[in-house]
Amino acid sequence: MNYSDTINIGFGAMLGVGASLVTQFVTQKTQNKALANSFKGEISALISIIDKRNYLSPLEEIIKHIKSTNKPEPYYFHVSQDTLVLKQLQYDKLISSEHIRNLIEYYQEYYSVFKITYDLGEEIIKLIDEKYN
């Protein structure tokens, strides 16, 4: 074997390794994009459910009502397959101010769960679109 054969073998091996690395890179990039778009689809579905079932508006109204009147009228939620129904109960007992504060905190936390999910979802979708589409 002479010097030029050694160079040709080395060059051929480098081409083979290089082609393999490029193939792996392209495959990984395609898989990353597919995974990101799947994740985007799931997040979009959650946002769509929050919108369709109108989770945020009733909670905002409850919080405003309790804060403005300082007298909660108990509400409960009935969730069906496609919507959230806010129902009001009549309540004649006096409620302590501590209980009112707890009730406001409860509804604010409940609202926050949906609002944060919605806002983060929109931000994640934006980032995926910027990076992969």
C-alpha positions as CSV (number, residue, x, y, z in Angstrom):
1,M,0.0,0.0,0.0
2,N,1.4,3.3,-1.0
3,Y,1.0,6.8,0.4
4,S,-1.9,7.8,-2.0
5,D,-3.9,4.7,-1.1
6,T,-3.6,5.6,2.6
7,I,-4.9,9.1,1.8
8,N,-7.8,7.8,-0.3
9,I,-8.8,5.4,2.5
10,G,-8.6,8.1,5.1
11,F,-10.6,10.5,2.9
12,G,-13.2,7.8,2.2
13,A,-13.6,7.1,5.9
14,M,-13.9,10.8,6.7
15,L,-16.6,11.1,4.0
16,G,-18.5,8.1,5.5
17,V,-18.3,9.5,9.0
18,G,-19.3,13.0,7.8
19,A,-22.3,11.6,5.9
20,S,-23.4,9.6,8.9
21,L,-23.1,12.7,11.1
22,V,-25.1,14.9,8.7
23,T,-27.8,12.2,8.5
24,Q,-28.0,11.9,12.3
25,F,-28.2,15.7,12.5
26,V,-31.0,16.0,10.0
27,T,-32.9,13.1,11.6
28,Q,-32.6,14.7,15.1
29,K,-33.7,18.1,13.8
30,T,-36.8,16.6,12.1
31,Q,-37.7,14.7,15.3
32,N,-37.3,17.8,17.4
33,K,-39.6,19.7,15.1
34,A,-42.2,16.9,15.1
35,L,-42.1,16.8,18.9
36,A,-42.3,20.6,19.3
37,N,-45.3,20.6,16.9
38,S,-47.0,17.8,18.9
39,F,-46.5,19.7,22.1
40,K,-47.9,22.9,20.4
41,G,-51.0,20.9,19.4
42,E,-51.6,19.8,23.0
43,I,-51.1,23.3,24.3
44,S,-53.4,24.7,21.6
45,A,-56.1,22.2,22.7
46,L,-55.9,23.3,26.3
47,I,-56.2,26.9,25.3
48,S,-59.1,26.1,23.1
49,I,-60.9,24.3,25.9
50,I,-60.3,27.3,28.3
51,D,-61.8,29.6,25.6
52,K,-64.7,27.3,24.6
53,R,-65.8,26.6,28.1
54,N,-65.3,30.2,29.1
55,Y,-63.5,29.4,32.4
56,L,-62.0,32.9,33.0
57,S,-64.9,35.3,32.7
58,P,-67.2,33.7,35.4
59,L,-64.3,33.5,37.8
60,E,-63.5,37.2,37.3
61,E,-67.2,38.1,37.9
62,I,-67.3,36.1,41.1
63,I,-64.2,37.8,42.4
64,K,-65.5,41.3,41.5
65,H,-68.8,40.6,43.0
66,I,-67.4,39.3,46.4
67,K,-64.9,42.2,46.6
68,S,-67.5,44.9,45.8
69,T,-70.3,43.6,48.0
70,N,-68.2,41.9,50.7
71,K,-71.1,39.5,50.7
72,P,-70.5,36.3,48.8
73,E,-73.4,34.7,47.2
74,P,-72.1,31.1,46.9
75,Y,-71.6,29.9,43.4
76,Y,-70.9,26.5,42.1
77,F,-69.7,25.2,38.8
78,H,-71.3,22.5,36.7
79,V,-68.9,21.3,34.1
80,S,-70.4,19.4,31.2
81,Q,-68.6,18.0,28.2
82,D,-68.5,21.3,26.4
83,T,-69.1,24.2,28.8
84,L,-68.7,25.4,32.3
85,V,-72.0,26.7,33.8
86,L,-71.9,29.0,36.8
87,K,-74.8,28.6,39.1
88,Q,-75.8,30.8,42.0
89,L,-77.2,29.6,45.3
90,Q,-79.2,31.6,47.7
91,Y,-77.5,32.1,51.0
92,D,-79.1,33.7,54.0
93,K,-76.5,33.2,56.7
94,L,-74.0,35.8,57.7
95,I,-70.4,35.0,56.7
96,S,-67.4,36.2,58.7
97,S,-64.9,38.5,57.0
98,E,-62.2,35.8,57.4
99,H,-64.4,33.4,55.4
100,I,-64.9,36.1,52.8
101,R,-61.2,36.6,52.5
102,N,-60.7,32.8,52.2
103,L,-63.4,32.6,49.5
104,I,-61.8,35.4,47.5
105,E,-58.4,33.7,47.8
106,Y,-59.9,30.4,46.7
107,Y,-61.5,32.0,43.5
108,Q,-58.3,34.0,42.8
109,E,-56.2,30.8,42.9
110,Y,-58.7,29.0,40.8
111,Y,-58.6,31.8,38.3
112,S,-54.8,31.9,38.4
113,V,-54.5,28.3,37.4
114,F,-56.5,28.9,34.2
115,K,-55.0,32.3,33.5
116,I,-51.4,31.1,33.9
117,T,-52.1,28.0,31.8
118,Y,-53.5,30.2,29.1
119,D,-50.8,32.8,29.1
120,L,-47.9,30.3,29.3
121,G,-49.5,28.2,26.6
122,E,-49.7,31.2,24.3
123,E,-46.1,32.1,25.0
124,I,-44.9,28.5,24.4
125,I,-46.8,28.4,21.1
126,K,-45.1,31.6,20.0
127,L,-41.7,30.3,20.9
128,I,-42.3,27.0,19.0
129,D,-43.5,29.0,16.0
130,E,-40.4,31.2,16.1
131,K,-38.0,28.3,16.3
132,Y,-39.5,25.6,14.1
133,N,-41.9,27.2,11.6
